[in-house]
Amino acid sequence: MKEELLKKIEQKQVVAGVVGLGYVGLPLAVEKAKAGFKTIGFDIQKEKVRLVNEGHNYIGDVVDSDLAELVKSGKLSATNDFSFIKEVDFVAICVPTPLDSHQEPDISYVRESATAVSKHLKQGTMVVLESTTYPGTTEELIKPILEQGSGLTCGRDFYLGFSPERVDPGNLIYKTKNTPKVVGACSEDGAEVISAMYRAVLEGEVFTVSSPAVAEMEKILENTYRNVNIGLINEIGRLCHEMGISVWEVIDAAKTKPYGFQAFYPGPGLGGHCIPLDPYYLTWKAREYDFHTTLIENSMVINDSQPEYCVERAMHILNRHRKAINGAKILMLGVSYKNDIDDYRESPAIRVMKELRKVGADVEYYDPWVPKFRNMYGQSGKSLKELTPEIVKAFDLVMVTAAHHNVDYEMVQKYAKAVFDTKNVMAGIGERENIEVL
């Protein structure tokens, strides 16, 4: 089976499948098709399937013309019928892994996808989980589901592995194509063929590890590392504020050291599909071993409380202008979780908005990237259509909560009564009497 698959990979005869056509799945499907493999994408959302099959792109990291050409040539198609698994030799599962209402891993999408795949799994197929999850998911959850549902044996009849996604929406340098890939599989042969498949598609290095659990933990480490360091700088930022020191100037000075320091920056909280979630997966799994991840949990407490801290700071700014926050008109600039993208998953700005409204503020937002939003927690909103001097003057406070580059911050500074810049995006503006920085 191994030699046959390696030959099919070399000759571009493998049919590839991708389950989940979101921020991770669609770029991956496009790259597989661009590499010469016939690719079929699956999604439960019929609208996404329709858009792909019509050649219409909806993901920022995908080039519109690439998608249209691949669909036109027949290299890429989409479906919402899971029986497509019968046609593929390789399938990547790229579905969401959010937290539930108790801040514990919600792996229902992964479980349901694996169950559906198992019903149509054929001998000689490579199955790879790319969704971020806790160490042990591939071997303890996915493997039994696939074996029981298909009647096949992992390592003999099909290969199973884990290869964590490393998508950074809006990154202008590293995309799916050129980002190094980590692969861990349930057998040596599985690791070899799955790694070969990724090498045939991607330009970045493919680094093979000894097991899926190592690859799963590696992904958790990547993002927990960032969570802990952001928690550190958020706490340093709070202390600097109390001491009357600019944390941004401190960071700029520390960056001059050519070794031993990496710059992280404070903000209104953590957002995105990984960094705010992954440490919870790790701490949840650690409890199984009666192990307490004290440092990690402390950083999570700091980061999770950052939206409330920003509201407290906003309250003090308004007080200095003899205005109560209850009834104050507040304009937020940006609700996406990072600059210059339309992705608002787990956005801290939306948390800030919620906390402001809880204390009675009248909140509106302007975001040229996110004209409207509705998240999984039932929150929704609609952006102002434009940002003019008249609009800015009508608010008691303007809060910068995303560092978008297509906003006229000089105009905002000129006409705003008060500005609370949580991203230090207005650092270059000379007149700063009405600006307070996080």
Secondary structure, DSSP 8 states (H G I E B T S, - for coil): -HHHHHHHHHTT---EEEE--STTHHHHHHHHHHTT--EEEE-S-HHHHHHHHTT----TTS-HHHHHHHHHHTSEEEES-GGGGGG-SEEEE-----B-TTSSB--HHHHHHHHHHHTT--TTEEEEE-S---TTHIIIIIHHHHHHHH---BTTTEEEEE------TT-SS--TTTS-EEEEESSHHHHHHHHHHHHTT-SS-EEEES-HHHHHHHHHHHHHHHHHHHHHHHHHHHHHHHHT--HHHHHHHHTT-SSS-------S---SSSTTTHHHHHHHHHGGGT---HHHHHHHHHHHTHHHHHHHHHHHHHHHTT--STT-EEEEE--SSSTT----TT-HHHHHHHHHHHTT-EEEEE-SS-SEEE-TTS-EEE--S---HHHHHT-SEEEE-S--SSS-HHHHHHH-S-EEESS-TTTT-S--TTEEE-
